[in-house]
Amino acid sequence: MDCRTTGGLERNGATVDAAAGPGGAPTQAFLEPPVLRVEKLSFCYARADVWSDVSFSIDSGKVAFLTGPNGSGKSTLFRCLAGWAAPSQGTVELFGKPFDGSDRMVRRQMAFVPDVPSFYDYLTAVEHIRFVLAANRVPAGEDEALRLFDRLGLAAHGDQYPSSYSRGMRLKLALVLALMAKPRLLLLDEPYGPLDREAAAALSSLLADARDDGAAVLMSCHHDVPDLEPDVQLRLDGGRLVPERSTPDGATPGGALAQPER
Amino acid sequence: MMRDFQLLVRLRVRHARTFLLRLAYLAGTDPSVDRDASDRVYQLYVAGALLICAALLWFALLDVVEKTFVAVGSLLGIVAVSALLAMAVAVFVHWSVRALRSAPLRLSHPDIAYVASSPISARSLVMEAAGASLLAAAVIGALAGYLLGFGLEAALGGAGWDWFAASGTAAAGFGAAVPDPAAAAAGPPGSSPLASFAFELGEVSPAMAALACSALFAAVAGGSWAISVVRLASRRRSQRAEKIVGIVVACALGLAGTAGAFVCGPILAAAGSAGFAILGAAALACLVVEAAVLVVLSPRVDMVAVVQESALAVELDPFGVFSALDPDVQSDYRRRIKVARRGPVFRLPAAQGRFVFIARSALSLVRQFEGLAGLVVLGAATTPLGVAALFGAGAPVTFLFWLMLLVLVRPSGPREASRAFRDDMRVRLVRDQLPFSVFELLVLDSLPAFALVAVLTCAVVPFAVPPGVPLAAALALGVVTNAATLLCAGLDAVRMSSKGLRPWSEGGLAMLVAATAIASTFELPWLTVAAAVAVCVGVALIVLRGAERAR
């Protein structure tokens, strides 16, 4: 089920090393399109623009933070990127192909965790994991998935319905379901908000591992993220996207809330 | 305590005001915002019109009651009195069982945060809520008692009013122009064959009957409150045992009371005013005892238990009668809460690949058994009705009834049968990881429900179709129709192309009804079956070739 080992890793007859880290081989940029590319994206509710002319791209093995004030449209942007909402203008490309949410093979290579994830009402948390693994005929993946489950602090609550979980626990379960698939693109909407300190540190470690494995990560955050430095910082404010910092070596002075230089 | 009580009464009046405002929305006005003179005139007009309609309905009801009692005679009076007593017993049992299972005191989220957590005493909370319930029960009892007394007086040849004749203008403008169906149905006085049975009825005025019944129903409500307060005031660990014992005792008393009602009914009817006076006095005595129980025990009520037991009602509070939410959304929300409270039963079977979907879907039917009613309706009623209509039973309008059952009736069979599939489409985080197409998910998820409805349909169809219809064709049509119904759910999950037309399940069901109805006009059973198969194939192709709709 490891999406990063399937498809999209060959271009022009050359094989790309998907395990390359943030400082990967220079030829990677020429051979592999960005995992996510957004061109002149706009979204409006009725006649009111939420944001417009949003353009950016994220390569594999990069972590991008998306910040912005409440109501700036971060969640809406994520929904458009995940194919859950239709932008009024612009294009979204995933793995070099235009994406409108209908391509199931592309969808299998990404995972979107919304701020309010939904689950089956009648399956327990562990049953969610087992169901997905069984559907993909990967029963051997259960141990790894349950390790993730335990690492995020849910081990004692596996036999409960997600509907009886707290908000933070529901988010943790959603993160387990997303991370166990090892997707090539992770879209996380406010993943750190409801997490406790230990779980936040564990998530940072998991996302760093995913980056090292070649995944691209885009997540929104309001507060300092422990133990994870972004490669790209984007700020959505006043209906525009402002890239804050982006350095080749991945270091971002000032942390996640660095303001753009004026 | 009086100050707390007054505060709670003011809060309840404020809630009632909000309710009335919502009623006004139905008339297109908001009294809290629309305050111009013209708006006020319109609001007065609406209120006046509603009051006049209510008054006319009441008078018409009195007229019906009078004419019915006059036609049937004293036997109806005895039956009515007995029925009223039996109804009081039944209501008492129902309310008592409900009060034993959950606290009758309902605290909304704001109530919990601002009222229950405040220094306002439990006694004030209980007495105010109980008082409101008793008042409502008393009003309902008074109305029922007045109607009963009015009928009894009429049966005795008393001064029943001819309301329409008494008001000449109203009669000329309304009553005289409208034929009186009640009089036509009842016939002339004493014309009913039952009128020959002469029973003794005592004289009773409507006002006396109203007072007695008002006290009776208030005592019934008070009794259920008293039972609940006794339970909630008990020590926590014994509450569950008391609940079970109480329910058993209430049911036993209910059975005995119902029998007693039909014994005491004739006696009460024969006793007339004196009997009703004794009934009223007994009810008032019960009320006094119940009030004493409430006053004494309410301070010891376990408010934590009250909050827990009323939690379900609290969660459903926003979805009241005038909620703007789709009824399907509301029922899904109710079910979600109940399933969460129920906890998991059985385990997800250890299947792999495609079989895990079938196993998961079957588990869904077991864990969400509320949906079985919809499947039973689909398999045992809706589809057999359609098959019968297609083979010539009933008028052509039967096709419309079939379509209505498919689309409008709740619980919705098609909706329940496709629940597992719709859940797959809803839980996108998991859906994106499932290596199957929309069509595959639709088929796999629907198999357990399809099996159930198919069995039910095959059991009922042989009795539903007209004689002379080949049984094999009827059964085949039933099975194929069920399959088409389930496949139509897939239309909600696809679009014709990546930016194309969006089909919808109700459209597919309408197409099924139309196509098979047209084919049935040729009166060739297997042609009708073929039409249903064609619809199945068409819908399947649309789902197969359509682009998955993620939004």
Interface residues (C-beta under 8 A of the other chain):
Chain A: M1 R79 A82 G83 W84 A85 A86 D100 G101 S102 R104 R107 R108 M110 A111 F112 V113 P114 P117 S118 F119 Y120 D121 Y122 L123 T124 E127 H128 R130 F131 V132 A134 A135 N136 R137 P139 D159 Q160 Y161 S163 S164 A174 L177 A178 A181
Chain B: R335 R336 I337 V339 A340 G343 P344 R347 L348 A350 A351 Q352 G353 V356 F357 R360 L363 S364 R367 Q368 D423 R426 V427 R428 L429 V430 D432 Q433 L434 P435 F436 S437 R495 S498 K499 A547 E548 R549 A550 R551
